[in-house]
Amino acid sequence: MSDSRGGDRDQIAPIIPLFGDTSKKTRPTAANPGADADAASGVVPRRTGEGGLWRSTWDSPADAGSIAGARGSGTPSDRHPARGASGVSVPDKRRPSGSVPRLRALSESDGEKTAEEEVATTHEVRVAAEESLVRKLRARSLSVSEARVVLKGHDLEGGVIEDVIDDFCHRGYLDDVALAGVLVTSGVERKGQGRVALSRALAQRGIPRDIIDGALDDLPDDDDERALEFARGKARSMSRLDHDTALRRLVGQLSRRGYNGAVSMKAAKAALRETTFGGSTSGVRFVDSD
């Protein structure tokens, strides 16, 4: 039988493959060493114009074999983040083909700080706390109790805090006795405070009771004179008030400064007797009626 153009069916022209001989795909593994790796890893190779095969860097036979082996063994590949520094790819000439790198065991230094690092960290925290305390002492004097509060703010241990306190006391940076003396002198001379107010002010600064009592014992027992001096200064500003109002306000101010009721009343009346109320027109002076 012949075709419509008169040719013999036995003389059909042979089919020439356009992309090379397909029989190369079925050659033994020795001729195509990457074929088995391609089949195992599912990599589809690209073809060249001459019928050969080419692979990009991401589907090379070595990588495909490594990935396939890693999947089969349950071990992460070279690019897995779990490998860390040990996950750097090793050149093929230094690592046999098909070998799978194992995970690096964590050393004790990776998860825990060494004893030297712990000591260094504690020392750094102590130095920072001491510097903070020195800065506050430059601004104003602190009691031992106030200094302890500053150090606790830096999360220091109790033993370390006491060591710093002892060191600062030895150097003279902290001295509750000297601080109590300064506060008493300032309260008397500048604020006109009495014993009660002075005792309360020192207690608020965290100074121990025995030191407070010692500082007040050194104070002359002249509350009457100090109260009168304070009342004289305040009475001058009350010249336009009536006697009862001026007396009530003056007694209240003396009481707030730590003078007891009897001392406050006596000083207020004495100061008002010395002061003329109503200006120069009246010329009236109030006297205490006994």
C-alpha positions as CSV (number, residue, x, y, z in Angstrom):
1,M,0.0,0.0,0.0
2,S,1.2,3.5,-0.9
3,D,0.3,6.9,0.4
4,S,-1.7,9.4,-1.6
5,R,1.4,10.9,-3.1
6,G,2.5,7.6,-4.6
7,G,5.1,6.7,-2.1
8,D,5.7,3.3,-0.7
9,R,4.7,2.9,2.9
10,D,7.8,0.9,3.6
11,Q,9.9,3.8,2.5
12,I,8.6,6.3,5.2
13,A,11.4,8.7,6.2
14,P,12.8,8.1,9.7
15,I,11.9,10.4,12.6
16,I,14.8,12.5,13.7
17,P,14.6,13.7,17.4
18,L,14.9,17.4,17.6
19,F,16.3,17.5,21.1
20,G,18.8,14.7,21.0
21,D,18.6,11.0,21.4
22,T,16.1,10.1,24.0
23,S,17.8,6.8,24.6
24,K,20.3,8.7,26.8
25,K,17.7,8.8,29.5
26,T,17.8,5.0,29.9
27,R,21.5,4.6,29.9
28,P,23.2,3.1,33.0
29,T,23.9,5.1,36.0
30,A,27.6,5.2,35.2
31,A,26.9,7.2,32.1
32,N,24.6,9.6,33.9
33,P,25.5,9.8,37.6
34,G,23.0,12.5,38.4
35,A,19.9,10.6,37.1
36,D,19.3,8.6,40.3
37,A,19.8,11.8,42.4
38,D,17.3,13.6,40.1
39,A,14.8,10.8,40.5
40,A,15.2,10.7,44.3
41,S,15.0,14.3,44.9
42,G,12.4,15.2,42.3
43,V,14.6,17.6,40.5
44,V,13.7,18.3,36.9
45,P,16.9,18.9,34.9
46,R,17.0,21.4,32.1
47,R,18.1,20.5,28.6
48,T,20.7,22.2,26.4
49,G,20.6,22.7,22.7
50,E,22.9,19.8,22.1
51,G,20.7,17.3,24.0
52,G,22.8,17.4,27.2
53,L,21.5,18.2,30.6
54,W,22.4,21.2,32.8
55,R,21.5,22.0,36.3
56,S,21.5,25.3,38.2
57,T,23.2,25.8,41.5
58,W,20.1,25.0,43.4
59,D,19.5,21.6,41.8
60,S,23.1,20.3,41.5
61,P,23.5,16.6,42.1
62,A,25.6,17.1,45.2
63,D,23.0,19.4,46.8
64,A,20.1,17.2,45.7
65,G,21.8,14.2,47.2
66,S,22.4,16.0,50.4
67,I,18.9,17.3,50.7
68,A,17.5,13.9,49.9
69,G,19.7,12.3,52.5
70,A,18.8,14.9,55.1
71,R,15.1,14.4,54.5
72,G,15.5,10.7,54.8
73,S,17.5,10.8,58.0
74,G,15.5,13.6,59.8
75,T,18.6,15.9,59.9
76,P,18.3,19.5,58.9
77,S,20.1,20.6,55.7
78,D,23.1,22.9,55.6
79,R,20.9,26.0,55.2
80,H,18.7,25.2,58.2
81,P,18.9,27.9,60.9
82,A,19.3,25.3,63.6
83,R,22.9,24.6,62.4
84,G,24.1,28.1,63.4
85,A,27.8,28.5,62.8
86,S,28.2,24.8,61.9
87,G,25.8,25.1,59.1
88,V,28.2,26.7,56.7
89,S,28.4,24.7,53.5
90,V,31.6,22.7,53.1
91,P,33.1,22.4,49.7
92,D,32.6,19.0,48.0
93,K,36.4,18.4,47.9
94,R,36.5,18.5,51.7
95,R,33.2,16.6,52.3
96,P,32.4,13.3,50.6
97,S,29.4,13.3,48.3
98,G,26.2,12.3,49.9
99,S,27.4,12.9,53.5
100,V,25.1,14.7,55.8
101,P,26.5,17.1,58.4
102,R,25.3,16.5,61.9
103,L,24.0,19.0,64.4
104,R,26.6,20.5,66.7
105,A,26.1,19.8,70.4
106,L,25.6,22.9,72.5
107,S,28.5,23.5,75.0
108,E,27.9,24.7,78.5
109,S,29.1,28.2,77.6
110,D,26.4,28.6,75.0
111,G,23.5,28.3,77.4
112,E,24.9,29.4,80.7
113,K,27.2,32.2,81.9
114,T,30.5,31.2,83.4
115,A,31.3,32.0,87.0
116,E,33.7,34.7,85.8
117,E,31.0,36.3,83.7
118,E,28.6,36.3,86.7
119,V,31.2,38.0,88.9
120,A,32.0,40.6,86.2
121,T,28.2,41.3,85.9
122,T,27.8,41.8,89.7
123,H,30.8,44.0,89.8
124,E,29.5,46.2,87.0
125,V,26.1,46.6,88.7
126,R,27.9,47.6,92.0
127,V,30.0,50.2,90.2
128,A,27.0,51.7,88.5
129,A,25.1,51.8,91.9
130,E,28.1,53.5,93.6
131,E,28.4,56.1,90.9
132,S,24.6,56.9,91.2
133,L,25.0,57.3,95.0
134,V,28.0,59.6,94.6
135,R,26.0,61.8,92.2
136,K,23.2,62.1,94.7
137,L,25.6,62.9,97.5
138,R,27.0,65.7,95.5
139,A,23.5,67.3,95.3
140,R,22.8,67.0,99.1
141,S,23.7,65.0,102.1
142,L,22.0,61.7,102.6
143,S,21.4,59.5,105.7
144,V,22.4,55.9,105.7
145,S,18.7,54.9,105.3
146,E,18.3,57.1,102.3
147,A,21.6,55.8,100.7
148,R,20.3,52.2,101.3
149,V,17.1,53.0,99.3
150,V,19.2,54.4,96.4
151,L,21.3,51.2,96.3
152,K,18.2,48.9,96.4
153,G,17.0,50.7,93.3
154,H,19.9,49.0,91.4
155,D,18.8,45.4,92.4
156,L,21.9,44.8,94.5
157,E,21.9,41.9,96.9
158,G,21.6,42.7,100.6
159,G,25.2,41.7,101.4
160,V,26.5,43.9,98.6
161,I,24.4,46.9,99.8
162,E,25.8,46.6,103.3
163,D,29.4,46.4,101.9
164,V,28.8,49.6,100.0
165,I,27.3,51.4,103.0
166,D,30.2,50.3,105.2
167,D,32.7,51.6,102.6
168,F,31.0,55.0,102.3
169,C,30.7,55.4,106.0
170,H,34.4,54.5,106.4
171,R,35.3,57.2,103.8
172,G,33.1,59.7,105.6
173,Y,30.6,60.0,102.7
174,L,27.7,58.9,105.0
175,D,27.5,60.2,108.6
176,D,24.1,60.3,110.4
177,V,25.5,62.1,113.5
178,A,26.9,64.9,111.4
179,L,23.8,65.1,109.3
180,A,21.6,65.4,112.4
181,G,23.7,68.2,113.7
182,V,23.4,70.1,110.4
183,L,19.6,69.6,110.3
184,V,19.1,70.8,113.9
185,T,21.2,73.9,113.3
186,S,19.4,74.7,110.1
187,G,16.0,74.1,111.6
188,V,16.7,76.4,114.5
189,E,18.5,79.3,112.8
190,R,16.6,79.4,109.4
191,K,13.2,78.0,110.2
192,G,12.7,78.7,113.9
193,Q,11.7,75.1,114.6
194,G,11.2,73.7,118.1
195,R,12.2,70.4,119.4
196,V,9.1,68.6,118.3
197,A,9.5,69.8,114.7
198,L,13.2,69.1,114.7
199,S,12.6,65.5,115.9
200,R,10.0,64.9,113.3
201,A,12.2,66.3,110.5
202,L,15.1,64.1,111.5
203,A,12.9,61.0,111.7
204,Q,11.6,61.6,108.2
205,R,15.2,61.5,106.9
206,G,15.6,58.0,108.4
207,I,18.0,59.0,111.1
208,P,17.9,56.6,114.1
209,R,16.2,57.6,117.3
210,D,19.3,57.5,119.5
211,I,21.1,59.9,117.1
212,I,18.1,62.2,117.1
213,D,18.0,62.3,120.9
214,G,21.7,63.0,121.0
215,A,21.4,65.9,118.6
216,L,18.5,67.5,120.5
217,D,20.3,67.1,123.8
218,D,23.1,69.3,122.5
219,L,20.5,72.0,121.7
220,P,20.2,74.7,124.4
221,D,16.9,74.5,126.3
222,D,15.6,77.9,125.1
223,D,12.4,77.1,123.2
224,D,10.8,80.1,124.8
225,E,13.4,82.5,123.4
226,R,13.4,80.9,119.9
227,A,9.6,80.9,119.8
228,L,9.5,84.5,120.8
229,E,12.0,85.5,118.2
230,F,10.0,83.7,115.5
231,A,6.7,85.3,116.7
232,R,8.2,88.8,116.6
233,G,9.1,88.4,112.9
234,K,5.6,87.2,112.0
235,A,3.8,89.7,114.1
236,R,5.1,92.6,112.0
237,S,3.2,91.2,109.0
238,M,-0.1,91.1,110.9
239,S,-0.3,94.7,111.9
240,R,-3.6,95.3,110.0
241,L,-5.4,92.3,111.6
242,D,-7.4,92.5,114.8
243,H,-5.9,91.2,117.9
244,D,-7.8,87.9,118.1
245,T,-7.2,87.0,114.5
246,A,-3.5,87.8,114.7
247,L,-3.2,85.8,117.9
248,R,-4.9,82.8,116.5
249,R,-2.7,82.8,113.3
250,L,0.5,83.3,115.2
251,V,-0.2,80.5,117.6
252,G,-1.0,78.2,114.7
253,Q,2.3,79.0,113.0
254,L,4.3,78.4,116.2
255,S,2.6,75.1,116.7
256,R,3.4,73.9,113.2
257,R,7.0,74.5,114.0
258,G,7.0,72.2,116.9
259,Y,6.4,74.4,119.8
260,N,3.9,73.1,122.4
261,G,0.7,75.0,123.2
262,A,1.9,76.8,126.2
263,V,5.1,78.0,124.6
264,S,3.3,79.1,121.5
265,M,0.6,81.1,123.3
266,K,3.2,82.8,125.6
267,A,5.4,83.8,122.6
268,A,2.5,85.0,120.5
269,K,1.1,87.3,123.2
270,A,4.5,88.7,124.0
271,A,5.1,89.4,120.3
272,L,1.8,91.1,119.8
273,R,2.3,93.3,122.9
274,E,5.4,94.6,121.2
275,T,3.6,95.4,117.9
276,T,1.4,98.4,117.2
277,F,-1.7,97.4,115.2
278,G,-3.7,99.8,112.9
279,G,-0.7,101.8,111.7
280,S,0.4,105.3,112.9
281,T,-3.1,106.7,113.1
282,S,-4.3,104.7,116.1
283,G,-1.2,104.4,118.1
284,V,-2.9,101.6,120.1
285,R,-0.8,98.9,121.7
286,F,-2.3,95.7,122.9
287,V,-1.2,94.5,126.3
288,D,-1.8,91.1,127.9
289,S,-4.4,91.2,130.6
290,D,-3.5,88.9,133.4
